[in-house]
Amino acid sequence: MTSTEPGWELYRTFLEVARDGSLSGAARKLGLTQPTAGRHIDQLEASLGVKLFSRSPLGLKPTPSALELVSHAETMAAASQALRRTASGGAREDRGTVRITASEMVGCEVLPAMLARFRDNHPGIAIELALSNRNEDLLRRDADIAVRMVRPRQKSLLARRVGKSPVGLFAHRAYAEKFGLPKTIGDLQNHCMIGFDRNAEPLKSLGPMPWPLTREIFAFRSDNDVAQFSALRCGVGIGGCQHGIARNYPELVGVLSKTVRFELDMWVVMHEDMRATPRVRRLFDHLVASLSAFLRG
């Protein structure tokens, strides 16, 4: 190990190599040459005194020592991105960048119209929208604002509950005309159900189910919520959907509406330190008002 403190550029290259599994892939993403990326890894290994990667038929494989460093490098990356966003506005209150994170469905089907209205009034504010069904860490500043379907528990977060989003079963009218609609939960076994493939966590978040939840009950399986919704809109079968989203598609009809219904709380969250940043607070307040109206129908 050398006494020289490794610079951020070395850790940045290390993180991309760990994610991509190759020097060439990491170099392309970072705008470097492959030899430069290789030198960064060599310098970091020399500075830390550990071997970070071993070669395998599938590419570069992180060593146990490297795996221990990944989460720290991700924290550094999040801090670097947050620094750039914070500095992006300079002294102007109506300039700069705000990063939002939301689930795939909310990000694709709910937020774009709201963000368009915000941009009309604040054209100098750039918006980054990161879609993921995992909760991004606001304390680590992975994002400035989060729209979440579960109540945040961490301290130092400013959270506003905007309402409840009902979730039910729906089918396309064409599917209903062709196959009819179930009258009881038991009838669902005679229909093509749309649901998860390998990841049951999103459905488990709805709470207790009125029937056993296994992947085998679904004839169309995907762990991508947008793919499930696309299949629903194309008439593949019966699937779950938030009522507020289904309301925008008249061709979707409710299935067992009185029997199968769940509710998810919706929250808009930001780090309490961001209240002093005008552009973030403005977008936060805009989303609180817009999502509250959306859930009221």
C-alpha positions as CSV (number, residue, x, y, z in Angstrom):
1,M,0.0,0.0,0.0
2,T,1.3,3.5,-0.9
3,S,0.9,6.6,1.2
4,T,-0.8,8.4,-1.7
5,E,-4.5,8.9,-1.3
6,P,-6.3,7.6,-4.4
7,G,-8.2,10.2,-6.3
8,W,-11.9,9.9,-7.1
9,E,-11.2,9.1,-10.8
10,L,-9.6,5.8,-9.8
11,Y,-12.5,4.8,-7.7
12,R,-14.9,5.9,-10.4
13,T,-13.1,3.6,-12.9
14,F,-13.1,0.8,-10.4
15,L,-16.8,1.1,-9.8
16,E,-17.6,1.0,-13.6
17,V,-15.3,-2.0,-14.1
18,A,-17.0,-3.8,-11.2
19,R,-20.4,-3.1,-12.7
20,D,-19.5,-3.9,-16.4
21,G,-17.0,-6.7,-15.9
22,S,-14.6,-5.4,-18.5
23,L,-12.1,-2.6,-19.0
24,S,-13.4,-1.8,-22.4
25,G,-17.0,-1.4,-21.3
26,A,-16.1,0.8,-18.4
27,A,-13.8,2.9,-20.6
28,R,-16.6,3.5,-23.1
29,K,-19.0,4.6,-20.4
30,L,-16.5,7.0,-18.8
31,G,-15.1,8.3,-22.1
32,L,-11.6,6.9,-21.5
33,T,-9.4,4.6,-23.5
34,Q,-9.0,1.0,-22.4
35,P,-5.3,1.5,-21.5
36,T,-6.2,4.4,-19.3
37,A,-8.9,2.4,-17.5
38,G,-6.3,-0.4,-17.0
39,R,-3.8,2.1,-15.5
40,H,-6.5,3.4,-13.1
41,I,-7.1,-0.1,-11.8
42,D,-3.3,-0.8,-11.5
43,Q,-2.8,2.5,-9.6
44,L,-5.7,1.8,-7.2
45,E,-4.4,-1.7,-6.5
46,A,-1.0,-0.4,-5.8
47,S,-2.3,2.4,-3.6
48,L,-4.6,0.1,-1.6
49,G,-2.2,-2.9,-1.6
50,V,-4.9,-5.4,-2.7
51,K,-5.9,-7.3,-5.8
52,L,-9.2,-6.0,-7.1
53,F,-10.0,-8.2,-10.1
54,S,-9.3,-11.6,-11.4
55,R,-9.8,-12.8,-15.0
56,S,-12.5,-15.3,-15.8
57,P,-14.1,-16.6,-19.0
58,L,-16.9,-14.1,-18.4
59,G,-14.5,-11.1,-18.0
60,L,-13.1,-9.4,-14.9
61,K,-14.4,-10.8,-11.7
62,P,-14.2,-8.6,-8.5
63,T,-12.2,-10.2,-5.7
64,P,-13.7,-10.4,-2.1
65,S,-11.6,-7.2,-1.3
66,A,-13.2,-5.4,-4.3
67,L,-16.7,-6.4,-3.3
68,E,-16.2,-4.9,0.1
69,L,-15.3,-1.6,-1.6
70,V,-18.2,-1.4,-4.1
71,S,-20.8,0.1,-1.6
72,H,-18.3,2.7,-0.5
73,A,-17.5,3.6,-4.2
74,E,-21.2,3.9,-4.9
75,T,-21.6,6.3,-1.9
76,M,-18.7,8.4,-3.4
77,A,-20.4,8.3,-6.8
78,A,-23.7,9.5,-5.3
79,A,-21.9,12.3,-3.5
80,S,-20.2,13.4,-6.6
81,Q,-23.4,13.5,-8.6
82,A,-25.1,15.3,-5.7
83,L,-22.3,17.9,-5.7
84,R,-22.8,18.5,-9.4
85,R,-26.6,18.9,-9.0
86,T,-26.2,21.3,-6.1
87,A,-23.7,23.4,-8.0
88,S,-25.7,23.3,-11.2
89,G,-27.9,26.2,-10.3
90,G,-25.2,28.6,-9.1
91,A,-26.9,31.6,-7.4
92,R,-30.0,31.4,-9.6
93,E,-33.1,30.0,-7.9
94,D,-34.7,28.9,-11.2
95,R,-31.7,27.1,-12.6
96,G,-30.0,23.8,-12.0
97,T,-30.8,20.1,-11.9
98,V,-33.2,18.1,-9.7
99,R,-33.1,14.3,-9.7
100,I,-36.3,12.3,-8.9
101,T,-36.6,8.6,-8.3
102,A,-39.9,6.7,-8.6
103,S,-41.2,3.2,-9.4
104,E,-41.4,2.1,-13.0
105,M,-45.1,2.5,-13.3
106,V,-45.4,5.8,-11.5
107,G,-42.4,7.2,-13.5
108,C,-43.8,6.1,-16.8
109,E,-47.5,6.7,-16.4
110,V,-48.1,9.3,-13.8
111,L,-45.1,11.7,-13.4
112,P,-44.4,12.8,-17.1
113,A,-47.5,15.0,-17.4
114,M,-46.8,16.6,-14.0
115,L,-43.2,17.2,-14.9
116,A,-44.2,18.8,-18.2
117,R,-46.4,21.3,-16.4
118,F,-43.5,22.1,-14.0
119,R,-41.1,22.6,-16.9
120,D,-43.5,25.0,-18.5
121,N,-43.2,27.3,-15.5
122,H,-39.6,26.6,-14.7
123,P,-37.8,26.0,-18.1
124,G,-34.4,26.6,-16.5
125,I,-34.6,23.6,-14.2
126,A,-33.4,20.3,-15.7
127,I,-35.0,17.1,-14.4
128,E,-33.5,13.7,-14.1
129,L,-36.0,10.8,-13.6
130,A,-34.5,7.6,-12.3
131,L,-36.9,4.6,-12.4
132,S,-36.5,1.7,-10.1
133,N,-38.7,-0.4,-7.9
134,R,-36.1,-0.4,-5.2
135,N,-36.0,2.6,-2.8
136,E,-33.1,4.9,-3.7
137,D,-31.2,6.1,-0.6
138,L,-32.0,9.8,-0.1
139,L,-29.6,10.0,2.8
140,R,-26.8,9.0,0.5
141,R,-28.2,11.5,-2.0
142,D,-28.8,9.0,-4.8
143,A,-31.7,11.4,-5.7
144,D,-33.1,14.7,-4.4
145,I,-36.8,13.7,-4.4
146,A,-38.4,10.3,-4.2
147,V,-42.0,9.2,-4.8
148,R,-42.5,6.1,-2.7
149,M,-45.3,3.6,-2.0
150,V,-44.1,2.9,1.5
151,R,-43.6,5.3,4.4
152,P,-39.9,6.2,4.8
153,R,-38.5,5.4,8.2
154,Q,-35.2,7.2,8.1
155,K,-34.7,10.3,10.1
156,S,-33.5,13.5,8.4
157,L,-36.1,13.0,5.7
158,L,-39.0,15.3,4.9
159,A,-42.0,13.2,3.9
160,R,-45.5,14.2,2.8
161,R,-48.2,11.5,2.4
162,V,-50.3,12.5,-0.6
163,G,-53.0,9.9,-0.3
164,K,-53.8,6.3,-1.0
165,S,-53.6,4.6,-4.4
166,P,-56.1,1.8,-4.9
167,V,-55.0,-1.2,-6.8
168,G,-57.2,-3.8,-8.4
169,L,-57.5,-6.3,-11.3
170,F,-58.3,-5.1,-14.8
171,A,-58.6,-6.6,-18.3
172,H,-58.8,-5.1,-21.8
173,R,-62.4,-5.0,-23.3
174,A,-61.2,-7.2,-26.2
175,Y,-60.1,-9.9,-23.7
176,A,-63.4,-9.6,-21.8
177,E,-65.4,-9.9,-25.1
178,K,-63.4,-12.9,-26.2
179,F,-63.2,-14.9,-22.9
180,G,-65.7,-13.3,-20.6
181,L,-64.8,-12.1,-17.0
182,P,-64.6,-14.1,-13.8
183,K,-67.4,-13.8,-11.4
184,T,-65.5,-15.3,-8.4
185,I,-61.9,-15.6,-7.4
186,G,-62.1,-19.3,-8.2
187,D,-62.9,-18.4,-11.8
188,L,-59.5,-16.7,-12.2
189,Q,-57.9,-20.1,-12.6
190,N,-59.6,-20.4,-16.0
191,H,-58.1,-17.1,-17.2
192,C,-54.7,-15.9,-18.3
193,M,-53.3,-14.0,-15.3
194,I,-50.5,-11.5,-15.7
195,G,-47.9,-11.4,-12.9
196,F,-44.4,-11.9,-11.6
197,D,-41.8,-14.2,-12.8
198,R,-39.0,-14.5,-10.2
199,N,-39.5,-11.5,-8.0
200,A,-42.7,-11.6,-5.8
201,E,-41.7,-8.7,-3.6
202,P,-43.8,-6.0,-5.3
203,L,-47.0,-8.1,-4.9
204,K,-46.1,-9.0,-1.3
205,S,-46.0,-5.3,-0.5
206,L,-49.8,-5.2,-1.1
207,G,-50.3,-7.3,2.0
208,P,-52.4,-10.5,2.5
209,M,-53.8,-12.0,-0.6
210,P,-57.3,-13.6,-0.9
211,W,-55.7,-16.6,-2.6
212,P,-52.2,-18.4,-2.4
213,L,-49.6,-16.4,-4.3
214,T,-47.3,-18.5,-6.5
215,R,-45.8,-17.8,-9.9
216,E,-47.6,-20.8,-11.3
217,I,-51.0,-19.0,-11.2
218,F,-49.7,-16.6,-13.8
219,A,-49.7,-17.6,-17.5
220,F,-47.9,-14.4,-18.5
221,R,-44.9,-13.7,-16.3
222,S,-42.6,-10.7,-16.1
223,D,-40.7,-8.9,-13.3
224,N,-41.0,-5.7,-15.2
225,D,-44.1,-3.7,-14.2
226,V,-44.2,-1.8,-17.5
227,A,-44.1,-5.1,-19.5
228,Q,-47.0,-6.4,-17.4
229,F,-49.0,-3.3,-18.1
230,S,-48.2,-3.4,-21.8
231,A,-49.5,-7.0,-21.8
232,L,-52.6,-5.9,-20.0
233,R,-53.3,-3.1,-22.5
234,C,-52.8,-5.5,-25.4
235,G,-55.4,-7.9,-24.2
236,V,-53.1,-10.7,-23.1
237,G,-55.0,-11.4,-19.8
238,I,-56.0,-10.1,-16.4
239,G,-53.6,-8.1,-14.3
240,G,-53.2,-5.7,-11.5
241,C,-53.1,-1.9,-12.0
242,Q,-53.4,1.2,-9.9
243,H,-56.9,2.7,-10.4
244,G,-55.5,6.1,-11.2
245,I,-53.5,4.8,-14.1
246,A,-56.3,2.5,-15.4
247,R,-58.6,5.6,-15.4
248,N,-56.5,7.0,-18.3
249,Y,-57.3,4.0,-20.5
250,P,-61.1,3.6,-21.1
251,E,-60.4,0.3,-22.8
252,L,-59.6,-1.3,-19.5
253,V,-62.4,-2.7,-17.4
254,G,-62.4,-3.6,-13.7
255,V,-62.4,-7.3,-12.7
256,L,-63.8,-8.5,-9.4
257,S,-63.8,-4.9,-8.2
258,K,-65.7,-5.5,-5.0
259,T,-63.6,-8.6,-4.1
260,V,-60.0,-7.7,-5.0
261,R,-58.9,-4.3,-4.0
262,F,-55.8,-3.1,-2.2
263,E,-54.5,0.4,-1.2
264,L,-51.0,1.7,-1.2
265,D,-49.9,4.9,0.6
266,M,-48.0,7.3,-1.7
267,W,-45.3,9.6,-0.3
268,V,-43.2,12.4,-1.6
269,V,-39.9,12.5,0.2
270,M,-36.7,14.6,0.2
271,H,-33.8,15.1,2.6
272,E,-34.6,17.9,5.0
273,D,-31.4,19.7,4.0
274,M,-32.9,20.2,0.5
275,R,-35.6,22.6,1.9
276,A,-33.1,25.4,1.6
277,T,-32.6,24.7,-2.2
278,P,-35.4,26.6,-4.0
279,R,-35.5,24.5,-7.1
280,V,-35.8,21.2,-5.2
281,R,-38.5,22.7,-2.8
282,R,-40.5,24.0,-5.7
283,L,-40.6,20.6,-7.5
284,F,-41.3,18.9,-4.2
285,D,-44.3,21.1,-3.5
286,H,-45.5,20.7,-7.1
287,L,-45.4,16.9,-6.9
288,V,-47.2,16.9,-3.5
289,A,-50.0,19.0,-5.0
290,S,-50.2,17.2,-8.4
291,L,-50.1,13.7,-6.9
292,S,-52.7,14.6,-4.3
293,A,-55.0,15.7,-7.1
294,F,-54.2,12.6,-9.2
295,L,-55.2,10.3,-6.3
296,R,-58.4,12.2,-5.7
297,G,-59.3,11.4,-9.3
